[in-house]
Amino acid sequence: MGVQRRKISVKELEIGMFVADLDRPWHETPFPIQGFYIRNQQELDELTRHCRHVHVDVAEKRESKAADSSGAAARRDSSDGKVIKLPAIKVRNPHHYETTRPLRKEIRDVQPVLDGVEKALDKVNETLAAGESEVDVAEVSSVARTMAESVARNPDALLWLSRVQSRDDYSYRHSLNISIWALLLGRQLGLDPDVLHKLSLGALLSHIGKARLPEGMQVPERELTAEQWQTYCRYPEVGARLAAASGLPRVVVNVIRYHRERHNGTGFPQQVNGEHIPLLAKLVGLVDYYETLIEPRDRRSQLTPAQAVSRLFECRNSQFQEDLVEQFIQAVGVYPTGTIVELATREVAVVVSHTPKRRLWPSVMVLTDTDKKPLQQGHIVDLAKQNEEAADANARIVDCKPFGYGGIDPSQYEVTGAAARQRSRWSLKGLFS
């Protein structure tokens, strides 16, 4: 699984291809962001004008899905050939976020938040299991605000913790992760801090309606029968009613109600489309879909983050609004924090953080030697710096691996100093103890 990099003539380029590298320095071209999808003929013309050949990343072909008698999976993923184009979303007076706290300190301070999220969601689920129609969401709201504040300070810390620490409860892990993805996208768009809080809260509670589903329906959607699917499609509305009864703001209720609607009207439960879907619900719907691709309930259908990005790109203007897909890719990169990757050196590493305008050259922690043997101590390599200062052809990612690849556990590695390779002097292992 992963991506293959191919060198091709610019004459072979097509709209939709992902350009990973050029035959000349990026700063000598009109493309300031390294790595981008070709969106239109103008970009094709610019590439032809400035380059003779480029390197493109091609996602490994996916196996076709087996026929599903219930049709549930097809309904979930199908665009029905409908394409809707809307003007790009413009946030009024966007908030500009700066990274104000180092990754090490933010990880250390935000670690207790994960336990807080779990306890808060457990309390909600216990209330629903007892048959109550109103739930106390004060604790969930509090942790949602803390999460929003953390992502505002440093976009990598909470994502790192959520991805490298394994959790047994799929529902909890899914809710936590989509909340973090949504916050990263909201931060990218410049949403106000208070709006980020509501976005995080809506994402955390987006699946509470499933607590009212009959037993036996907590399975992958493609395994539901046609009759079960009809019941399942009501969970967003059920969740919205529970949220409204609990006194949550309307904007949060609407995230829960509309997060499974799709841009072209093929979602559920109301089949509304485009501009009729509230913005925050659009964001949560997009990241919810992305999370099901990289962390599905059934691991046999798991995609790597690079493959999931390609799938998202295929869904632009059908399931999801095009500019939001592009903003999400800008926010998290092709290789999000916590992604296991293989370098050109054949070493295996985990992505630690991103360089804002060099999304294909993140900082990584190298975990194995060239023979894939685990190192006793990891070390940090800034791929962007290696490329820009030393033009190191081996300082690049050649493949993306599913989490858990080779039995590697990034949280168990310590990082010690060695200035020649941009090594950090802090211990990841200590942060998780």
N, C-alpha and C positions, 0 to 999 in steps of 0.2 A: 504494500500500500504506500502511496505517496505521490510525488511529482517527479517527472522526468524533464531535464533541461535539454533543449535542442537549439543548435545554432542554425538559423535559416536566413536566406536572403530577404531583404525588405520587400521584394516583389511577391514573396509568398505570404506576407502578413494578411490577416483578415480581422475585421471588426470582432471584438470579443476575446481575442487572444491576450494572454498576460505576458507583457514584456518585462523580463527579469533583468536584462543587462544590455548595454549597447557596445558598439565597437569604438566608442570614443567617450571621453569623460562626460558625465551627466551635466556638469555645469556649463558645458559648451553647447547645450541643446535647450529647447524651450520646456523641457520636462524636469522640473526641480525635484520631484519626488521619485526616488528610485523605486521602480516596480509599479506598474500600472496596467489596467485593462484598457485596450483600445476601444474607445466609445463611438467614434465617428470617422468620417472620411477625412476631415481636417487633420486629425491626429495621424492617420495613415500617411497623408501627404507630407506632414512635418517629418515623420520618421524616414520617408523616402528621400527627403531633401537633405537630411543631416547624416544618414547612416547608409552603409552598404549591406550590413548584416546585423542581426540582433540575436539575443538568446531569449527563448520563450519557455515558460514553464507549462508543461502539459500534464494535467491530472491523469493518473492511471485510470483506464476505463473501468467502469463499474459493471458488475454482473447484473443482468436484467433481473427484475423482481419476479418471483414466482407468482403465478396467478393467485389472486385472493378472492375466494368465493364471497366474502362479505362485502368487498368493494371498499372497505374502510380506508385501507392504505392508499388506494387510488384517489379517493375523495380528498385525503389529507394533502397529497403531493401534486395533484393534477392542477394545471392552470386552465384547462378546458379551451386552450387556444385563445383566450381573451387577453388582450393587452390594453392597459390604460396608462396614458402618459399625463402626468400633472406637473405643473411648475414646481421647481425645487422648493422645499420648505425653508422659509426664512424666519429665524427666531428674532423677535424684536429686542433690541438692545442685548445682544448675546453676552453672557458672562465669560470673561477670559480667565481661564484657570492656569496657574503655574504650579509646578511641582515644588512644594515648600518644605517637604520633609524627606530625608534620605530613606531609601528602601529599608535598610536595617532597622531603623528606629520605628518606622511605621508598622513593619511586620510585628515587632515586639509589642507595640502598644495595641494593635488591633486584634491580636490573637484571641483574647477573651471574647471578642464579638461573635466568633463562630459558635462558641458554646451558648452565648446569649440568644442567638438566632434559633438554635435547636430547642432550647428550653421554651422560648416564646411560642414557636410553632407547635411544640408538643402540647402546650397549655390550650391553644386554640383547638387542636384536634381532639383533645380529651373532652372539651366542652361540647363539641359537635357530636362526638360519639355518645355523649350522655343525652342527646336529643334536644339540647338547648337551641333556640332560634336566634339568640343574641350571644355574641362572644365579646370578651374583653380583649381589645386589640391594643391596649396601651403599651404592653411590653413589646409587641411587634413593631409598633410605631417608633418606640424609643430606639430599638436596634437598627431599624431602617434609617433613622436620622444619623446614627453613629456610622453606619456603612457609607452613607452619602458624604459625610464629612471626611471620612478616610479616603475615599476615591477622589474627592476634590483635592486633597493634599498630595496624594501620590496614587496614580492610577494602576500601579503594578502590585502593591502589597497584598491587598485583599484577594485579588485574582490569584496570586501565587499561592497563598494559603489554601484557598478553596480547591485548587487543582492538584496540589501535591499531597494533601492530607486525605487519605481514603476515608469514606463514610459508608456505613452499611445501608442506611436508610435512603432508598432511591428518591422518594418523594421529597424528603428534606434536602438532599443534595441538589436535586433539580431546581427547587424553589430558590435556594441560596444562589446557585450559579446564574440563573436567569436574572436575578436581581442585580448581581454584580455586572453581568454583560450589559444590562440596561443602563446602569449607572455610567459605565464607560462610554456608551453611545450618547447618553444625555450630556455628559461632560464634553464630548466632542462637539456636540451641537451648540454648546454654550448655554444650556438651560440654567435658570436661576437656582441657587442652592435649595430654596424651599420647594421648588418644583422637582428637583432631584430627590428630595425626601419622599414626596408623594409617588414619584416613579418607582422608587425602591420598595415602598410599602405595597403598592399595587402589584408589583412583580412577586413579592414574597407571598401574597395572598391570592394570586391569580388562579390557583388550583384548589381553593378550599371547597368549591362546589363538589369536587370528587368525593368528599367525605360523605355525601348523601347518595352516592352511587350504590347499587346493590352489591352484595359480596360477589367476588369472582370477576370483577371488572377492572381490577388493578393489574392489567396485563398490557402488553404492547397493542397499540390500536389496531394493527393489521390482524390481530387474532380475534377481534370482536366479530360476532355474527351480525347480520343485517339488523336484526331486532335490537341487539345490544347497542349497536351504533346509534340508533335513533334515541335511545335513552342517554347514551354517553354525550351526545351533542347538546344536551340541555345543561351540562355542568356549569358553563360560564354564567348562564342566567341564574341558576340556583345560587352560585357563589356571589353574584352581584346582589341578590336579595338578602343574603346573610350579611354582607358588608353594609348594605344600606340600613338594615335593622340594628346594626351595631354602632351606627352614628358616624361612619366614615365619610369623608368629603366626597362629593359627587365625582370629582376627577378620579379618585381612587376606585370608586364603584365602577366607573366606566372602563377603567383598565381591565378589571375583572370581567366585565360583561362583553367587551369587544376584542379581547386579545387573540381569539381564534378566528376572527373575521380576516378576510384576505383582500388585497388591493383590487382584484378583479371580480370580487363578489362570490368566490367559490368556497368561502369559509363557512363558519357556523357560529351561533345558532340562527342569525337573522339574514345571512347572505347580503349584508350591506357592502358597499365598495368605496374605494378611493377616498374622496374628501368627506365621506360620511363616517369614517372611522376616526375617532379621536387620536390626536398625535401620540400621546403616551401609550395608548393601546397598540398603535402601529409599532412603536419601539419594542414593547414587550412581546408582541406577536413575532416579530423578526428574530429576536434573541432566543425566544422559546423554541422556535424551529431550529435555529443553529445548535442549541444545546442538545436537542433530541438527535441531531446528526452525529455529534462527537461523543455524547454520553447517553446512548439509547438504553432503554430498559433491557432490550435484547442485544447483547454485545456482538452478536453475529452480524448485525447490520451497521456496526460502528464505522464511521469515517474518520480519517485524520483531519485536523483543522484545515490543512491545505485543500483537501478534497471538499470539505464543507463550504469553504469560501467559493470554490468553483460552482458548487450546487446553488449557493445563494445568488451568484451572479447570473445563473441560468433563470432564476426566478424574478429578476428585476422587471418591473412594469407588469408582471402577472400576479404573483402572490404578494410581492412587496414593492413598495415605491422605490424607483431606481436610485434617487439621490440618498435615500436612507441606507440602502445596501452599500453604496460607495462610502458613505460616512462611517458605517460600521467597520468596513474593511480598513479604513484609515485609522479608526480608533484602536483596533486590536491587532492589525497586521495579518499577514498570511500565517504567521507563526506566533500565536498569542503567548503571553507569559505563562510558563508552566508546560509548554509543548516540548515533547521529546523530539530531537532532530539528530540527523547524521551530517557531519561536516565532510568537506571534500577530502580531509585527511583520514577519513574513515572512523574518526572518534565519534562517540555518542555524547550529546550534550542536552541540557535543558535550558530553554529560554528564560532569562531572568528579568530583562527589561528591554525597552525599545528606544531607539534613537528616533525622535519625532518624524524626520523627513527621510529616514533610511529604513523603511519597514522590513526590508529583506536582509538587513544587517543588524540584528539585535545584539545585545550582550547575552552571552550564554555561559553556563557553567559546564565545563567539560567533565564528564563522569567516567569515561572509559579510555583505554589506550586504543591504538589503531587496530588491535586484534579483538576489540570489543570486551576486553577484560576490565572489570570495574577497578577504578583507581581507589587507593586508600583515602586520598584527599582530592576534592574537586578544585578547579581553579576557574576564575572568571576571565573570559576573553571578549573584548569589545570588537565585534566584527567590523563595525563601521570605521572605527579608528584604525584597525589593521589595514583595511582597504584604502582609506583615504591617505594614510601616512606612508604605508609601505607597499601599497598595491599588491598585497599578498593574494595570489590566485587561489590558495587553499583556504582562505578565510571566508568561506561561504557555506551555506546550507545546501545540501544536494538531495535530502530526503526528509520526510516528515513521518514520524512513527506514532502509533497509538500509545496512549498512556499505559505504563506497565510493561513496555517493550523490554524484553530480555530480563524481566524481573528486577529492573532498576528502580530504586526508591530514592528520588532526589532529596527527600527530607532527611536522609541519613548521612548526607555528605557535609563535611566541614570544609570551609574555604580559608586558606592561609595565604600569607603574603608572598609575592614574587613579582616585582615591578615589571620585569621584562615582558610578562604576558598579561598585564593589566589585572593582576590577581587582587582580590579583596582580602581584608584582614578580619573578616567577621565569620562567625560560625553559624551556619544554618542549623546544624544539629542542636546547638544550644537553644535556638529559638523555639524548637518544637518540644523541648523537654519540660 
